[in-house]
Amino acid sequence: MNVAIFPGSFDPPTNGHMDIIERAAKIYDRLIVAVLRNTAKKYMFSDQQRVEMLEKACEGIDNVEVASFEGLLVDFARERGSRIILRGLRAVTDFEYEFTMALMNRKLAPEIETVFIVTSAENQFISSSSIKEIAHFGGPVEDMVPKPVASILRKR
Ligand code: PNS
């Protein structure tokens, strides 16, 4: 069984993330969306909220599981029997960060491959940080995030 891990902060999940999740779910037998719990990092949403938002957004995609992890991503991948780390790639700005992270993970775990899926053109400009900023100032984010995320942002 081909199990892929799609890791991230997902603070909050966006349509860009969902685009990758929906496409990857068609390629792999099982996709684990892995939410990072990092006590040293300040998130807008708690671990539980990020997991819940993703679970709601992924309802109906049968082979997708949402989990959270702390520590090294490669350790989590090994624990879950996955040899594939999946990342979405937007334009050139993501490249350096993703390239370094892929090389580091390969150094730590040579048996695990990082695979990139290029984000769809309509989602290239969407990032969790811009969503947070727009929502903070009361701007419209409905077209850029899954429905359950939009309603949580509105309540905030
Ligand atoms: O959505 P993000 O913030 O770009 O995701 C980054 C993430 C969670 C994939 C990355 O920070 C990560 O894997 N953190 C776990 C710690 C780790 O394994 N670090 C070594 C790789 S550089």
Backbone and ligand atoms as CSV (ligand in chain L), in Angstrom:
chain,resi,resn,atom,element,x,y,z
A,1,MET,N,N,0.838,-1.201,0.000
A,1,MET,CA,C,0.000,0.000,0.000
A,1,MET,C,C,0.878,1.258,0.000
A,2,ASN,N,N,0.562,2.172,-0.897
A,2,ASN,CA,C,1.337,3.401,-1.015
A,2,ASN,C,C,0.780,4.497,-0.110
A,3,VAL,N,N,1.495,4.767,0.984
A,3,VAL,CA,C,1.008,5.765,1.944
A,3,VAL,C,C,1.853,7.024,1.827
A,4,ALA,N,N,1.211,8.165,1.628
A,4,ALA,CA,C,1.951,9.432,1.557
A,4,ALA,C,C,1.577,10.312,2.734
A,5,ILE,N,N,2.563,11.122,3.166
A,5,ILE,CA,C,2.315,12.068,4.269
A,5,ILE,C,C,2.326,13.473,3.683
A,6,PHE,N,N,1.309,14.249,3.988
A,6,PHE,CA,C,1.279,15.656,3.563
A,6,PHE,C,C,1.378,16.512,4.836
A,7,PRO,N,N,2.591,16.951,5.173
A,7,PRO,CA,C,2.778,17.659,6.445
A,7,PRO,C,C,2.648,19.177,6.281
A,8,GLY,N,N,2.345,19.838,7.382
A,8,GLY,CA,C,2.308,21.302,7.330
A,8,GLY,C,C,1.832,21.877,8.647
A,9,SER,N,N,1.827,23.214,8.682
A,9,SER,CA,C,1.309,23.904,9.862
A,9,SER,C,C,-0.212,24.051,9.758
A,10,PHE,N,N,-0.706,24.268,8.556
A,10,PHE,CA,C,-2.145,24.398,8.299
A,10,PHE,C,C,-2.792,25.395,9.265
A,11,ASP,N,N,-2.213,26.575,9.344
A,11,ASP,CA,C,-2.669,27.581,10.327
A,11,ASP,C,C,-3.154,28.850,9.608
A,12,PRO,N,N,-4.294,28.804,8.940
A,12,PRO,CA,C,-5.265,27.719,8.791
A,12,PRO,C,C,-5.085,27.008,7.445
A,13,PRO,N,N,-5.828,25.883,7.255
A,13,PRO,CA,C,-5.826,25.236,5.946
A,13,PRO,C,C,-6.442,26.172,4.894
A,14,THR,N,N,-5.945,26.106,3.662
A,14,THR,CA,C,-6.439,26.969,2.582
A,14,THR,C,C,-6.910,26.109,1.404
A,15,ASN,N,N,-7.471,26.787,0.403
A,15,ASN,CA,C,-7.853,26.053,-0.813
A,15,ASN,C,C,-6.624,25.498,-1.525
A,16,GLY,N,N,-5.481,26.131,-1.322
A,16,GLY,CA,C,-4.230,25.619,-1.896
A,16,GLY,C,C,-3.905,24.251,-1.308
A,17,HIS,N,N,-4.053,24.124,0.021
A,17,HIS,CA,C,-3.822,22.824,0.669
A,17,HIS,C,C,-4.831,21.789,0.158
A,18,MET,N,N,-6.097,22.215,0.063
A,18,MET,CA,C,-7.140,21.266,-0.350
A,18,MET,C,C,-6.925,20.778,-1.774
A,19,ASP,N,N,-6.423,21.662,-2.612
A,19,ASP,CA,C,-6.104,21.303,-4.001
A,19,ASP,C,C,-5.084,20.151,-4.011
A,20,ILE,N,N,-4.053,20.285,-3.194
A,20,ILE,CA,C,-3.014,19.248,-3.132
A,20,ILE,C,C,-3.608,17.955,-2.546
A,21,ILE,N,N,-4.382,18.089,-1.470
A,21,ILE,CA,C,-4.966,16.905,-0.806
A,21,ILE,C,C,-5.866,16.134,-1.787
A,22,GLU,N,N,-6.745,16.875,-2.486
A,22,GLU,CA,C,-7.682,16.198,-3.398
A,22,GLU,C,C,-6.941,15.497,-4.531
A,23,ARG,N,N,-5.923,16.145,-5.050
A,23,ARG,CA,C,-5.183,15.524,-6.169
A,23,ARG,C,C,-4.341,14.339,-5.683
A,24,ALA,N,N,-3.718,14.499,-4.507
A,24,ALA,CA,C,-2.859,13.415,-3.990
A,24,ALA,C,C,-3.692,12.189,-3.610
A,25,ALA,N,N,-4.912,12.424,-3.133
A,25,ALA,CA,C,-5.774,11.303,-2.726
A,25,ALA,C,C,-6.102,10.407,-3.913
A,26,LYS,N,N,-5.993,10.974,-5.121
A,26,LYS,CA,C,-6.269,10.166,-6.327
A,26,LYS,C,C,-5.034,9.372,-6.758
A,27,ILE,N,N,-3.872,9.767,-6.237
A,27,ILE,CA,C,-2.625,9.111,-6.670
A,27,ILE,C,C,-2.226,8.002,-5.697
A,28,TYR,N,N,-2.386,8.287,-4.384
A,28,TYR,CA,C,-1.894,7.352,-3.361
A,28,TYR,C,C,-3.058,6.552,-2.765
A,29,ASP,N,N,-2.726,5.350,-2.244
A,29,ASP,CA,C,-3.766,4.524,-1.627
A,29,ASP,C,C,-4.287,5.199,-0.365
A,30,ARG,N,N,-3.342,5.811,0.371
A,30,ARG,CA,C,-3.719,6.457,1.629
A,30,ARG,C,C,-2.910,7.738,1.785
A,31,LEU,N,N,-3.575,8.788,2.239
A,31,LEU,CA,C,-2.889,10.061,2.439
A,31,LEU,C,C,-3.086,10.494,3.896
A,32,ILE,N,N,-1.975,10.730,4.575
A,32,ILE,CA,C,-2.068,11.207,5.963
A,32,ILE,C,C,-1.706,12.691,5.972
A,33,VAL,N,N,-2.667,13.521,6.299
A,33,VAL,CA,C,-2.412,14.957,6.421
A,33,VAL,C,C,-1.897,15.160,7.845
A,34,ALA,N,N,-0.649,15.620,7.968
A,34,ALA,CA,C,0.021,15.648,9.279
A,34,ALA,C,C,0.228,17.089,9.750
A,35,VAL,N,N,-0.464,17.419,10.821
A,35,VAL,CA,C,-0.437,18.783,11.368
A,35,VAL,C,C,0.684,18.886,12.407
A,36,LEU,N,N,1.599,19.812,12.204
A,36,LEU,CA,C,2.725,19.951,13.143
A,36,LEU,C,C,2.282,20.585,14.470
A,37,ARG,N,N,2.652,19.922,15.568
A,37,ARG,CA,C,2.471,20.521,16.909
A,37,ARG,C,C,3.855,20.983,17.337
A,38,ASN,N,N,4.017,22.285,17.422
A,38,ASN,CA,C,5.333,22.816,17.782
A,38,ASN,C,C,5.142,23.845,18.891
A,39,THR,N,N,5.514,23.443,20.097
A,39,THR,CA,C,5.239,24.310,21.251
A,39,THR,C,C,6.048,25.614,21.178
A,40,ALA,N,N,7.122,25.608,20.384
A,40,ALA,CA,C,7.967,26.801,20.279
A,40,ALA,C,C,7.383,27.818,19.292
A,41,LYS,N,N,6.357,27.403,18.533
A,41,LYS,CA,C,5.807,28.275,17.499
A,41,LYS,C,C,4.455,28.826,17.927
A,42,LYS,N,N,4.204,30.092,17.598
A,42,LYS,CA,C,2.907,30.696,17.933
A,42,LYS,C,C,1.945,30.513,16.768
A,43,TYR,N,N,0.898,29.738,17.009
A,43,TYR,CA,C,-0.102,29.528,15.963
A,43,TYR,C,C,-1.344,30.350,16.289
A,44,MET,N,N,-2.121,30.672,15.252
A,44,MET,CA,C,-3.400,31.345,15.486
A,44,MET,C,C,-4.410,30.318,16.018
A,45,PHE,N,N,-4.323,29.095,15.480
A,45,PHE,CA,C,-5.258,28.041,15.869
A,45,PHE,C,C,-4.530,26.931,16.624
A,46,SER,N,N,-5.217,26.345,17.615
A,46,SER,CA,C,-4.612,25.257,18.395
A,46,SER,C,C,-4.448,24.008,17.516
A,47,ASP,N,N,-3.665,23.052,18.022
A,47,ASP,CA,C,-3.466,21.792,17.284
A,47,ASP,C,C,-4.827,21.173,16.959
A,48,GLN,N,N,-5.659,21.129,18.006
A,48,GLN,CA,C,-6.970,20.487,17.858
A,48,GLN,C,C,-7.842,21.198,16.812
A,49,GLN,N,N,-7.808,22.538,16.845
A,49,GLN,CA,C,-8.620,23.289,15.869
A,49,GLN,C,C,-8.135,23.047,14.443
A,50,ARG,N,N,-6.810,23.001,14.268
A,50,ARG,CA,C,-6.268,22.782,12.920
A,50,ARG,C,C,-6.639,21.391,12.412
A,51,VAL,N,N,-6.571,20.398,13.325
A,51,VAL,CA,C,-6.959,19.035,12.943
A,51,VAL,C,C,-8.454,19.000,12.597
A,52,GLU,N,N,-9.268,19.635,13.432
A,52,GLU,CA,C,-10.728,19.600,13.206
A,52,GLU,C,C,-11.115,20.289,11.896
A,53,MET,N,N,-10.472,21.431,11.627
A,53,MET,CA,C,-10.783,22.145,10.374
A,53,MET,C,C,-10.472,21.264,9.171
A,54,LEU,N,N,-9.321,20.568,9.242
A,54,LEU,CA,C,-8.929,19.696,8.127
A,54,LEU,C,C,-9.855,18.495,8.018
A,55,GLU,N,N,-10.232,17.931,9.187
A,55,GLU,CA,C,-11.133,16.766,9.151
A,55,GLU,C,C,-12.449,17.145,8.469
A,56,LYS,N,N,-12.973,18.323,8.830
A,56,LYS,CA,C,-14.240,18.756,8.220
A,56,LYS,C,C,-14.052,18.982,6.724
A,57,ALA,N,N,-12.937,19.631,6.370
A,57,ALA,CA,C,-12.698,19.956,4.961
A,57,ALA,C,C,-12.464,18.691,4.129
A,58,CYS,N,N,-11.970,17.623,4.773
A,58,CYS,CA,C,-11.648,16.384,4.040
A,58,CYS,C,C,-12.778,15.363,4.096
A,59,GLU,N,N,-13.893,15.735,4.736
A,59,GLU,CA,C,-15.029,14.800,4.809
A,59,GLU,C,C,-15.402,14.355,3.408
A,60,GLY,N,N,-15.575,13.067,3.207
A,60,GLY,CA,C,-15.976,12.590,1.877
A,60,GLY,C,C,-14.788,12.112,1.055
A,61,ILE,N,N,-13.575,12.418,1.494
A,61,ILE,CA,C,-12.414,11.850,0.779
A,61,ILE,C,C,-11.971,10.651,1.622
A,62,ASP,N,N,-12.377,9.465,1.196
A,62,ASP,CA,C,-12.285,8.270,2.039
A,62,ASP,C,C,-10.873,7.864,2.449
A,63,ASN,N,N,-9.909,8.068,1.569
A,63,ASN,CA,C,-8.555,7.562,1.874
A,63,ASN,C,C,-7.665,8.608,2.538
A,64,VAL,N,N,-8.277,9.674,3.074
A,64,VAL,CA,C,-7.488,10.712,3.755
A,64,VAL,C,C,-7.720,10.644,5.262
A,65,GLU,N,N,-6.612,10.674,5.998
A,65,GLU,CA,C,-6.666,10.693,7.466
A,65,GLU,C,C,-5.953,11.965,7.931
A,66,VAL,N,N,-6.478,12.593,8.968
A,66,VAL,CA,C,-5.800,13.769,9.517
A,66,VAL,C,C,-5.203,13.379,10.867
A,67,ALA,N,N,-3.925,13.687,11.051
A,67,ALA,CA,C,-3.249,13.355,12.313
A,67,ALA,C,C,-2.393,14.552,12.713
A,68,SER,N,N,-1.894,14.554,13.954
A,68,SER,CA,C,-0.927,15.598,14.306
A,68,SER,C,C,0.345,14.914,14.783
A,69,PHE,N,N,1.448,15.646,14.682
A,69,PHE,CA,C,2.727,15.065,15.110
A,69,PHE,C,C,3.594,16.147,15.722
A,70,GLU,N,N,4.542,15.693,16.564
A,70,GLU,CA,C,5.578,16.623,17.012
A,70,GLU,C,C,6.916,15.934,16.843
A,71,GLY,N,N,7.978,16.715,16.837
A,71,GLY,CA,C,9.293,16.126,16.589
A,71,GLY,C,C,9.590,16.090,15.107
A,72,LEU,N,N,10.449,15.145,14.725
A,72,LEU,CA,C,10.888,15.092,13.332
A,72,LEU,C,C,9.838,14.457,12.428
A,73,LEU,N,N,9.663,15.085,11.281
A,73,LEU,CA,C,8.710,14.572,10.302
A,73,LEU,C,C,9.102,13.170,9.828
A,74,VAL,N,N,10.390,12.946,9.606
A,74,VAL,CA,C,10.805,11.622,9.105
A,74,VAL,C,C,10.505,10.521,10.136
A,75,ASP,N,N,10.583,10.858,11.429
A,75,ASP,CA,C,10.245,9.863,12.459
A,75,ASP,C,C,8.759,9.512,12.381
A,76,PHE,N,N,7.947,10.565,12.172
A,76,PHE,CA,C,6.502,10.332,12.052
A,76,PHE,C,C,6.211,9.483,10.814
A,77,ALA,N,N,6.889,9.800,9.697
A,77,ALA,CA,C,6.677,9.039,8.453
A,77,ALA,C,C,7.048,7.575,8.674
A,78,ARG,N,N,8.182,7.343,9.324
A,78,ARG,CA,C,8.610,5.954,9.594
A,78,ARG,C,C,7.601,5.231,10.472
A,79,GLU,N,N,7.152,5.944,11.526
A,79,GLU,CA,C,6.146,5.377,12.451
A,79,GLU,C,C,4.896,4.924,11.703
A,80,ARG,N,N,4.501,5.736,10.702
A,80,ARG,CA,C,3.265,5.440,9.981
A,80,ARG,C,C,3.484,4.596,8.728
A,81,GLY,N,N,4.722,4.130,8.548
A,81,GLY,CA,C,5.008,3.243,7.411
A,81,GLY,C,C,4.945,3.931,6.064
A,82,SER,N,N,5.273,5.219,6.039
A,82,SER,CA,C,5.244,5.949,4.766
A,82,SER,C,C,6.651,6.285,4.288
A,83,ARG,N,N,6.852,6.183,2.975
A,83,ARG,CA,C,8.147,6.555,2.394
A,83,ARG,C,C,8.005,7.752,1.474
A,84,ILE,N,N,6.868,8.431,1.598
A,84,ILE,CA,C,6.633,9.578,0.710
A,84,ILE,C,C,6.193,10.791,1.518
A,85,ILE,N,N,6.984,11.860,1.402
A,85,ILE,CA,C,6.589,13.145,1.980
A,85,ILE,C,C,6.126,13.993,0.806
A,86,LEU,N,N,4.930,14.505,0.918
A,86,LEU,CA,C,4.345,15.254,-0.177
A,86,LEU,C,C,4.304,16.728,0.189
A,87,ARG,N,N,4.726,17.589,-0.731
A,87,ARG,CA,C,4.645,19.023,-0.480
A,87,ARG,C,C,4.079,19.716,-1.714
A,88,GLY,N,N,3.339,20.784,-1.488
A,88,GLY,CA,C,2.830,21.588,-2.593
A,88,GLY,C,C,3.860,22.661,-2.920
A,89,LEU,N,N,3.981,22.982,-4.195
A,89,LEU,CA,C,4.968,23.980,-4.607
A,89,LEU,C,C,4.254,25.114,-5.343
A,90,ARG,N,N,4.405,26.337,-4.759
A,90,ARG,CA,C,3.841,27.519,-5.419
A,90,ARG,C,C,4.989,28.321,-6.012
A,91,ALA,N,N,4.892,28.677,-7.249
A,91,ALA,CA,C,5.858,29.566,-7.911
A,91,ALA,C,C,7.299,29.363,-7.407
A,92,VAL,N,N,8.153,30.333,-7.662
A,92,VAL,CA,C,9.568,30.150,-7.313
A,92,VAL,C,C,9.871,30.465,-5.850
A,93,THR,N,N,9.010,31.265,-5.232
A,93,THR,CA,C,9.285,31.712,-3.871
A,93,THR,C,C,9.412,30.566,-2.868
A,94,ASP,N,N,8.702,29.460,-3.114
A,94,ASP,CA,C,8.749,28.322,-2.196
A,94,ASP,C,C,10.005,27.478,-2.387
A,95,PHE,N,N,10.659,27.645,-3.528
A,95,PHE,CA,C,11.622,26.635,-3.948
A,95,PHE,C,C,12.786,26.441,-2.975
A,96,GLU,N,N,13.401,27.549,-2.558
A,96,GLU,CA,C,14.613,27.427,-1.737
A,96,GLU,C,C,14.322,26.700,-0.418
A,97,TYR,N,N,13.234,27.112,0.230
A,97,TYR,CA,C,12.819,26.511,1.498
A,97,TYR,C,C,12.514,25.026,1.313
A,98,GLU,N,N,11.765,24.719,0.270
A,98,GLU,CA,C,11.361,23.329,0.027
A,98,GLU,C,C,12.561,22.458,-0.353
A,99,PHE,N,N,13.461,23.050,-1.149
A,99,PHE,CA,C,14.645,22.341,-1.613
A,99,PHE,C,C,15.520,21.958,-0.413
A,100,THR,N,N,15.753,22.929,0.480
A,100,THR,CA,C,16.573,22.680,1.672
A,100,THR,C,C,15.920,21.639,2.570
A,101,MET,N,N,14.599,21.768,2.754
A,101,MET,CA,C,13.899,20.835,3.642
A,101,MET,C,C,13.934,19.413,3.062
A,102,ALA,N,N,13.759,19.311,1.748
A,102,ALA,CA,C,13.783,17.984,1.108
A,102,ALA,C,C,15.172,17.354,1.263
A,103,LEU,N,N,16.220,18.163,1.081
A,103,LEU,CA,C,17.580,17.625,1.213
A,103,LEU,C,C,17.872,17.202,2.646
A,104,MET,N,N,17.414,18.006,3.599
A,104,MET,CA,C,17.633,17.686,5.015
A,104,MET,C,C,16.896,16.391,5.388
A,105,ASN,N,N,15.664,16.281,4.950
A,105,ASN,CA,C,14.902,15.063,5.259
A,105,ASN,C,C,15.536,13.838,4.600
A,106,ARG,N,N,16.115,14.059,3.426
A,106,ARG,CA,C,16.766,12.936,2.727
A,106,ARG,C,C,18.040,12.507,3.456
A,107,LYS,N,N,18.732,13.516,4.018
A,107,LYS,CA,C,19.934,13.221,4.810
A,107,LYS,C,C,19.541,12.393,6.047
A,108,LEU,N,N,18.422,12.808,6.676
A,108,LEU,CA,C,17.972,12.124,7.900
A,108,LEU,C,C,17.399,10.744,7.618
A,109,ALA,N,N,16.743,10.607,6.477
A,109,ALA,CA,C,16.056,9.344,6.155
A,109,ALA,C,C,16.140,9.101,4.649
A,110,PRO,N,N,17.232,8.497,4.174
A,110,PRO,CA,C,17.435,8.328,2.726
A,110,PRO,C,C,16.369,7.480,2.045
A,111,GLU,N,N,15.652,6.676,2.825
A,111,GLU,CA,C,14.639,5.804,2.202
A,111,GLU,C,C,13.331,6.545,1.927
A,112,ILE,N,N,13.226,7.778,2.442
A,112,ILE,CA,C,11.981,8.542,2.255
A,112,ILE,C,C,12.172,9.593,1.148
A,113,GLU,N,N,11.260,9.605,0.195
A,113,GLU,CA,C,11.344,10.568,-0.911
A,113,GLU,C,C,10.404,11.744,-0.661
A,114,THR,N,N,10.862,12.939,-1.014
A,114,THR,CA,C,9.946,14.079,-1.029
A,114,THR,C,C,9.420,14.241,-2.448
A,115,VAL,N,N,8.118,14.329,-2.570
A,115,VAL,CA,C,7.470,14.485,-3.875
A,115,VAL,C,C,6.725,15.816,-3.873
A,116,PHE,N,N,6.882,16.581,-4.959
A,116,PHE,CA,C,6.209,17.886,-5.034
A,116,PHE,C,C,5.053,17.839,-6.025
A,117,ILE,N,N,3.960,18.467,-5.618
A,117,ILE,CA,C,2.848,18.679,-6.550
A,117,ILE,C,C,2.731,20.191,-6.735
A,118,VAL,N,N,2.700,20.626,-7.980
A,118,VAL,CA,C,2.600,22.067,-8.256
A,118,VAL,C,C,1.158,22.512,-8.021
A,119,THR,N,N,1.024,23.544,-7.215
A,119,THR,CA,C,-0.300,24.095,-6.886
A,119,THR,C,C,-0.991,24.602,-8.155
A,120,SER,N,N,-2.298,24.412,-8.234
A,120,SER,CA,C,-3.048,24.910,-9.394
A,120,SER,C,C,-2.889,26.426,-9.516
A,121,ALA,N,N,-2.967,26.888,-10.768
A,121,ALA,CA,C,-2.720,28.313,-11.053
A,121,ALA,C,C,-3.587,29.237,-10.188
A,122,GLU,N,N,-4.858,28.865,-9.997
A,122,GLU,CA,C,-5.769,29.761,-9.264
A,122,GLU,C,C,-5.453,29.845,-7.772
A,123,ASN,N,N,-4.605,28.940,-7.281
A,123,ASN,CA,C,-4.267,28.954,-5.849
A,123,ASN,C,C,-2.835,29.397,-5.573
A,124,GLN,N,N,-2.104,29.744,-6.619
A,124,GLN,CA,C,-0.671,30.059,-6.478
A,124,GLN,C,C,-0.384,31.156,-5.455
A,125,PHE,N,N,-1.280,32.122,-5.359
A,125,PHE,CA,C,-1.011,33.304,-4.528
A,125,PHE,C,C,-1.564,33.172,-3.106
A,126,ILE,N,N,-2.213,32.054,-2.805
A,126,ILE,CA,C,-2.858,31.912,-1.486
A,126,ILE,C,C,-1.884,31.334,-0.473
A,127,SER,N,N,-1.774,31.990,0.688
A,127,SER,CA,C,-0.947,31.442,1.770
A,127,SER,C,C,-1.711,31.597,3.083
A,128,SER,N,N,-1.382,30.729,4.051
A,128,SER,CA,C,-2.054,30.824,5.351
A,128,SER,C,C,-1.797,32.190,5.980
A,129,SER,N,N,-0.586,32.722,5.805
A,129,SER,CA,C,-0.286,34.001,6.469
A,129,SER,C,C,-1.088,35.148,5.845
A,130,SER,N,N,-1.266,35.143,4.503
A,130,SER,CA,C,-2.069,36.230,3.931
A,130,SER,C,C,-3.540,36.075,4.324
A,131,ILE,N,N,-4.007,34.828,4.440
A,131,ILE,CA,C,-5.402,34.612,4.874
A,131,ILE,C,C,-5.605,35.196,6.277
A,132,LYS,N,N,-4.630,34.939,7.180
A,132,LYS,CA,C,-4.753,35.449,8.561
A,132,LYS,C,C,-4.793,36.968,8.564
A,133,GLU,N,N,-3.947,37.568,7.738
A,133,GLU,CA,C,-3.884,39.041,7.712
A,133,GLU,C,C,-5.187,39.623,7.179
A,134,ILE,N,N,-5.684,39.057,6.080
A,134,ILE,CA,C,-6.925,39.578,5.483
A,134,ILE,C,C,-8.078,39.417,6.478
A,135,ALA,N,N,-8.152,38.221,7.099
A,135,ALA,CA,C,-9.238,37.961,8.055
A,135,ALA,C,C,-9.133,38.914,9.249
A,136,HIS,N,N,-7.922,39.187,9.687
A,136,HIS,CA,C,-7.702,40.073,10.831
A,136,HIS,C,C,-8.305,41.458,10.581
A,137,PHE,N,N,-8.180,41.918,9.325
A,137,PHE,CA,C,-8.703,43.242,8.996
A,137,PHE,C,C,-10.123,43.183,8.415
A,138,GLY,N,N,-10.758,42.039,8.573
A,138,GLY,CA,C,-12.165,41.912,8.173
A,138,GLY,C,C,-12.378,41.767,6.674
A,139,GLY,N,N,-11.332,41.438,5.929
A,139,GLY,CA,C,-11.462,41.276,4.477
A,139,GLY,C,C,-12.079,39.939,4.117
A,140,PRO,N,N,-12.492,39.794,2.842
A,140,PRO,CA,C,-13.174,38.559,2.421
A,140,PRO,C,C,-12.189,37.433,2.114
A,141,VAL,N,N,-12.366,36.276,2.751
A,141,VAL,CA,C,-11.476,35.140,2.512
A,141,VAL,C,C,-12.239,33.906,2.016
A,142,GLU,N,N,-13.567,34.050,1.901
A,142,GLU,CA,C,-14.437,32.897,1.601
A,142,GLU,C,C,-14.002,32.109,0.360
A,143,ASP,N,N,-13.496,32.812,-0.641
A,143,ASP,CA,C,-13.116,32.129,-1.894
A,143,ASP,C,C,-11.771,31.429,-1.798
A,144,MET,N,N,-11.074,31.619,-0.691
A,144,MET,CA,C,-9.690,31.126,-0.632
A,144,MET,C,C,-9.461,30.028,0.407
A,145,VAL,N,N,-10.494,29.758,1.212
A,145,VAL,CA,C,-10.366,28.719,2.248
A,145,VAL,C,C,-11.580,27.792,2.200
A,146,PRO,N,N,-11.446,26.534,2.706
A,146,PRO,CA,C,-12.614,25.650,2.759
A,146,PRO,C,C,-13.687,26.257,3.672
A,147,LYS,N,N,-14.950,25.887,3.413
A,147,LYS,CA,C,-16.089,26.470,4.153
A,147,LYS,C,C,-15.934,26.426,5.680
A,148,PRO,N,N,-15.543,25.268,6.270
A,148,PRO,CA,C,-15.426,25.223,7.740
A,148,PRO,C,C,-14.378,26.208,8.281
A,149,VAL,N,N,-13.371,26.477,7.481
A,149,VAL,CA,C,-12.329,27.430,7.906
A,149,VAL,C,C,-12.880,28.857,7.830
A,150,ALA,N,N,-13.628,29.138,6.761
A,150,ALA,CA,C,-14.208,30.473,6.603
A,150,ALA,C,C,-15.117,30.795,7.779
A,151,SER,N,N,-15.918,29.812,8.223
A,151,SER,CA,C,-16.860,30.111,9.310
A,151,SER,C,C,-16.109,30.323,10.626
A,152,ILE,N,N,-15.030,29.585,10.865
A,152,ILE,CA,C,-14.252,29.806,12.093
A,152,ILE,C,C,-13.578,31.182,12.048
A,153,LEU,N,N,-13.059,31.554,10.878
A,153,LEU,CA,C,-12.387,32.859,10.749
A,153,LEU,C,C,-13.385,33.989,10.969
A,154,ARG,N,N,-14.608,33.791,10.455
A,154,ARG,CA,C,-15.642,34.818,10.606
A,154,ARG,C,C,-15.972,35.018,12.089
A,155,LYS,N,N,-16.078,33.898,12.838
A,155,LYS,CA,C,-16.417,33.981,14.276
A,155,LYS,C,C,-15.341,34.726,15.037
A,156,ARG,N,N,-14.088,34.535,14.603
A,156,ARG,CA,C,-12.976,35.204,15.276
A,156,ARG,C,C,-13.076,36.705,15.107
L,1,PNS,O1,O,3.280,24.439,6.471
L,1,PNS,P1,P,4.732,24.586,6.797
L,1,PNS,O2,O,4.907,25.430,8.039
L,1,PNS,O3,O,5.545,25.086,5.628
L,1,PNS,O4,O,5.254,23.091,7.160
L,1,PNS,C1,C,6.570,22.884,7.612
L,1,PNS,C2,C,6.767,21.470,8.171
L,1,PNS,C3,C,5.731,21.142,9.210
L,1,PNS,C4,C,6.640,20.473,7.021
L,1,PNS,C5,C,8.195,21.404,8.756
L,1,PNS,O5,O,8.388,22.481,9.607
L,1,PNS,C6,C,8.491,20.115,9.523
L,1,PNS,O6,O,8.495,19.055,8.949
L,1,PNS,N1,N,8.714,20.244,10.843
L,1,PNS,C7,C,8.998,19.105,11.691
L,1,PNS,C8,C,10.436,19.144,12.198
L,1,PNS,C9,C,11.395,18.503,11.216
L,1,PNS,O7,O,11.225,17.363,10.808
L,1,PNS,N2,N,12.422,19.265,10.814
L,1,PNS,C10,C,13.470,18.758,9.925
L,1,PNS,C11,C,13.208,19.095,8.484
L,1,PNS,S1,S,13.904,20.647,8.049
